[in-house]
Structures are given as C-alpha cells and as structure tokens.
Amino acid sequence: MTSLRKLGSSDLEVFPLALGGNVFGWTADQEQSFAVLDAYTAAGGNFVDTADSYSAWVEGNQGGESETIIGKWTKERGNRSDVVIATKVSQHPDYRGLSAANIKAAADASLRRLGTDHIDLYYTHFDQPEVPVEEIIGALDELVRAGKVRHIAASNISAERLQESLDFSDREGLARYVALQPHYNLVSRDTYEGGLENVAERSGLAAVPYYALASGFLTGKYRPGATVDSARAQGAAKHLETERGHKVLTALDEVARAHDAEVATVALAWLAAQRTVTAPIASARTVEQLPALLGVAELRLTEEELGKLTRASA
C-alpha cells in the first residue's frame, strides 16, 4: 500500500500523484474519464485536480465540464469522502477574476457541478495583482468558515504576492494557503525554483506542480522524426529544438533503463523528490496511460540518478 503524503500544514493526506482532470470533457469523454478515475482510485490514488474553467477552450464547451464529470463519478461510485478534490477559481468564462463576489459565486457554481457540499482544496487559478490580497483572502476565509472549502491554495502567483498573502493571513488570523501549484518540470525549472520555492519552503507550503510532464514531452514519446497524435503535440515537441531537451531525454533514458521503468515515471520521480513537492499532477485520457504515472509512487531514484537529471536539466 503506497503511503499517502501530508499536504503542507493541512489535515489532508494525498497520493503522491495528483490525477489531472483537464482532459475530462476534452480529449476524454465521460466514459473514458470514469474508466481512468476508477483505475486511478483502484491503485490507491485519492487526489483529483480540476478547475472551473476546464474545458472552456473546446468548441461547444461552456467550462465546468471536468467538474461535472467528476461530480457524476463520485455520485455513482458513492466515494466522495474517499477522494480529495482540488478545483480553482478565476478563469471560468462566467466567473472571471478574483473579486470577493466572484470568488464566492464561482465556488457555489463549482459545488453544484461537483455535486458536493465542500471543496477540499480551492486554488486561486491565476493571480489578479490589481485585486488586494485582503479582498482575496477575506473571501476565501468566508468560504472556509462557511464549510464550503476545507483548505485554500494558490497557483500562477508571484513570490511577492504569495508572501504578502501569507503575511496577511497570519496577521489577521484568517485562512492561510497550504499549497502552491507552480509550473515545474525537468525542462522548466526557473518557473518555480528560486523565489517561489523559497517562499513555499519557508512557509511550509506543499508544491503540487502542473505541466509535470511538459505537455507529454517528458513521456519520451517525442523524438526526432516521430509523429505523435495528441492535442498537445505542438507544445511538447518544441523541447526537441533545445539542447536542454536533448540532454534531459538522454539522461531519462539512461535512468529508465537502469530501473526498467518508463521515462515518464522517472521524470515524475525526479519531481516528487524535490524539496517542497508533495504530488506532481499528470493526466491520462486512457487507462493504458496510467501505469507510467502511478509508478512514481514506488520508484525511488538514487542521489546519483537525481544528480544526473538535475545536471542535464540545468
């Protein structure tokens, strides 16, 4: 049985891989999504990440499709109390921004779609610097006090605004961020390492990185001359044009061979071993894609292997 990890200073305990819900209602229909969710939880997984805006970018979608699918799934399976659900506010077409009124209205809409009376972890999806942190934290605190949200977190925020938010919560005795969702992986380290990572470490925040596999590049399926049928192929393939991308793939291949493991598993294991990281986020549109992701729960890299990957990605 894979041991769960404590999420920052919260009372939440989560599987070391968060299942990304961005594909639900996009590249995975309801039936496929249910199958992936079933397989993930059957393997011991309990941490599902979504957002109120997923997947508004798809023609014909309104936003909220992912939450709706997750809500139907927990209702059919009767397992809501066994799953930690994280969702986000600020990007839904009908609920944009982080004004106090919008945060509260968006939370109610998410609760309806999820078919639940509480959100376990509620992120500000993209910071809105023109809105005072006092207004944002105040609204989030109201949701916590009302029992609609258990814990709060932030994503896509500067180190300065994150620190300002934490300081305000501490000073006023209000709900405090317990987690941070940064863009972070082997080919994108400066998006987190440095200021943000320092604030997270100093403040006891759990990092839950998104783009953990760089839109699929770190699965190893993108190679010179290879054609990949994926909605995210263009974003992933750009890393083939960089020296870092080639070095990282070479190092991943070597470590993967040593463990008889998938390249994706090794990439996630490097991330999971970084200070402050609690659970990388990765998504699967089919059940067949899951084992490589779930393997992060068991794979332990040596200090030498971690160092090799760190140097290759420098």
Summary of the structure (lengths in Angstrom):
residues: 314
radius of gyration: 18.7
end to end distance: 34.4
largest distance: 56.8
contacts: 1110
relative contact order: 0.13
helix: 46%
strand: 16%
